[in-house]
Amino acid sequence: MQAEVVDKLLPISNNMFQMTKPQRDAPKPVAGIFNRLSVLRADRGLSRQQLADALEINYQTVGFLERGDYAPSLELAMRISQLFHVPVEAIFSLRPFRPLTEELYGPSPQVATRR
C-alpha cells in the first residue's frame, strides 16, 4: 500500500456520489491507522525493546506500529490496550488525533483567534 492520498466517495444531496480527496491535515499512515503508541511508550519511560518484550513481539514491529507502517491485529491492539490500561480507541484511530494538550485544555488562544 502506498502513502498517497486515496480518493473517497462522499454522498451529495441528489443521492449521487462525487469523488473527493480527504483533507490533508495529517499524512495518512501507510497502514491507515493513526496511533499514540510512541506518546504512551515515552510517557511510561519504555524503550521500544522493553515494550516489545512486554508484548512478546519483535522490537522492529513497535517501530513499524509507531510510524504507521503496520496496523496491529485486533489481538495485539487489545494487548497494547491492556498493557497501558487505556481503551483501544485512546491508542488507535482511523482519524488523526488532536494534540493531547488541546484535548485536555482546549484549543490554544492563537488557534481560537484564527477561527
Order of alpha helices (4+ residues) and beta strands (2+ residues): beta-beta-beta-alpha-alpha-alpha-alpha-alpha-beta-alpha-alpha
